[in-house]
Amino acid sequence: MSRSGIAVVVDAARDVLGSLSNENVEMGRATIERWVRSASPLLRRLAVNGVHEAKWMGSDERLVWLLDQNLLYDPSVKHETFEVLMSSYKDAREDVRQRVLDKVKRGIRAKDEPRLNKEIRDYERYNLLHWLVRAAPNDGNVREAFRLEQKRNPKFGPRDDPDLEVGEIRAVATESSMTVDRLLKMRAGDIRVARRLVDFKDEVHWYDRDRYAFLEVVSDATATNPDWGLRLARSLGRLGDWDVDLWRGLVQGWARAKPPDRTWISIFAMLADHKKPLVLVHEAGRLLFEFIQGQDDSQSEAVKAAARLSDALWMAVATGEGAWVLDGGDWLTAAINEPGGKIVEFWIRLVSLRVRAGESSLAEEDRVRFSSILSEVGPSGEAGRILLASQFHFLLAIDKDWTVSHILPLFDWEIDERAAEQAWDGFLRWTRLNEAVIETMLPMYVACFPHLAERTEEWRRNFTDHLALIAVRSSRNPVEDEWLVPFVTTTSTESRAEWTSHVAFLLRSLESEGKKAQWEKWIARYWRDRLSGIPRTLAPSEAGELAAWAVSLEPVFREAAELLIQGPEGRPKGYVYHELEESRLPEHEPLSVLRFFTHVLAAERPPFYACHYALSILSRIPPEGLRLELEQVVNLLVGLGCDDAVSVLT
């Protein structure tokens, strides 16, 4: 069979990259890094395959590369990522394997992939854990993680090919002997029909004990004809069958439908009168959330009916004995997947509708609802408080006094450490910073500094990113403010380096005038103070990140490079050489570039992966009057394995 032209091109590109990568490590690494950042899924796949084939990369480096590129759950490179895991996981160091396992267990965040429902996200975590078991069958930590995941999701089963596209769940039937047309022809208002559907057993997938395929058909029929679903719901009510699985299919179908207001009112009234609301609270919460997003009138009868249902559901989850718990770690994701979380999201959207209609503060009914969240001690209360904290900017804008007195205390570690961790997790990931939020929250940020070392890497990264935004994007002067000094004196070297890295990223995005303004406003003074040991001396890891500041501050590069040279040696991130190559600095500031190189290269150790960038930069520097400085840089590069560097001297 002849192969298509694109297949031949792909094979050729893969072979060329494999050969290039293993014969010229520097060029191979550069190509991989360029391709993995490409918008082309094909180039990204080739990049990951290049890492799989790279003989110069060890198992640890391959896995760390996957983590750094955030590829574990990227569906566009799933096959290639799984190949890397299969070949490298079992041979990696224990600490690297644990980092990968922790990332796998965190799963896909709803915020990152809103198009995926919870079941698919859960299955992707299950599927990846199953793959790790295959990759490292003797790893006890992996086996135990998979065992717990299987226990949480007993209906899941492994795929024959685990690297199939996202969402293809093998363990769940995908078709039923029942059809939408057959269902819609049934008299759903007839109690005998309802009883028949309650007892229905699928002829196609007899092993589908959860009737997943059949319920999908019920959902499709309800989405097609919401009134048909309403008639079936009333029949189930007359039967007194309040806990049958049909309710889930009905509610899921209504969530996808767009019926007129009169039908919505009837649906919400039916669900509000449900005798066992915990049976359908997950689906009903999502129904409310989907409904409110399509509304523009907070005073419509349908919206009022939805609000009454939300109150009934909240009462059920607050007083009921549900089987759910709020797991630690990724608190925000847990909150939006908790039954009460969707109800709270609905309430927040309802307030937003009122604000758009002209209301300037929280209505009394909103305060009553939010107060019930703050007083609820169960998982729904925790989920609600996380979501309220995540919308701090919104609540502060519409009712500052209430927000300061009721929401701000959630962030206080001295009052309740668990509640504070949860509130901060929601706040750091969803709140939009503005001047009012910063002014209100700044003392809370400072109170967080002693707790940073106990938090997860992702939590700490989000926190230091906020501080970077405050430093660069707000009107405040961080040197004159009362937060930068305690941050430097009380936090770990790792946290300070993370903050410095975030600042470098933000500086790169500024225009030239903005970079000059930041330099004059606070950066020059802060840098000089740190060189003098005020409030403490720079650590090498901070110095490495400051190299990125110098390159990002192109209009004042000469001054920044001189300050960098006065500090300790620190190894910069690899992208710094790439940024320097893409700048105009080699032509405009050749001496400062050479002095910069002499300083940063002294901190580098083999293997050095930026030889091609360095040679490109040096080739653009005019040698007149700079021979001595150029020779110093060349000698350092040769010592790092860049033998071709001598060519710039000829």
Secondary structure, 3 states (H helix, E strand, C coil): CCCCHHHHHHHHHHHHHHHHHHHCHHHHHHHHHHHHCCCCHHHHHHHHHHHHHCCCCCHHHHHHHHHHCCCCCCHHHHHHHHHHHHHHHHHCCHHHHHHHHHHHHHCCCCCCCCCCCHHHHHHHHHHHHHHHHHHCCCCHHHHHHHHHHHHHCCCCCCCCCCCCCCCCCCCCCCCCCCCHHHHHHCCCCCHHHHHHHHCCCCCCCCCCCCCHHHHHHHHHHHHHCHHHHHHHHHHHHHHCCCCCCHHHHHHHHHHHCCCCHHHHHHHHHHHHCCCCHHHCHHHHHHHHHHHHHCCCCCCCHHHHHHHHHHHHHHHHHHHCCCCCCCCCCCHHHHHHHCHHHHHHHHHHHHHHHHHHCCCCCCCHHHHHHHHHHHHCCCHHHHHHHHHHHHCHHHHHHHCHHHHHHHCHHHHCCCCCHHHHHHHHHHHHHHCCCCHHHHHHHHHHHHHHHHHHHHCCHHHHHHHHHHHHHHHHHCCCCCCCCCCHHHHHHHCCHHHHHHHHHHHHHHHHCCCHHHHHHHHHHHHHHHHHHHHCCCCCCCCHHHHHHHHHHHHHCHHHHHHHHHHHHHCCCCCCCCHHHHHHHHCCHHHHCHHHHHHHHHHHHCCCCCCCCCHHHHHHHHHCCCCCCCHHHHHHHHHHHHHCCCHHHHHHHC
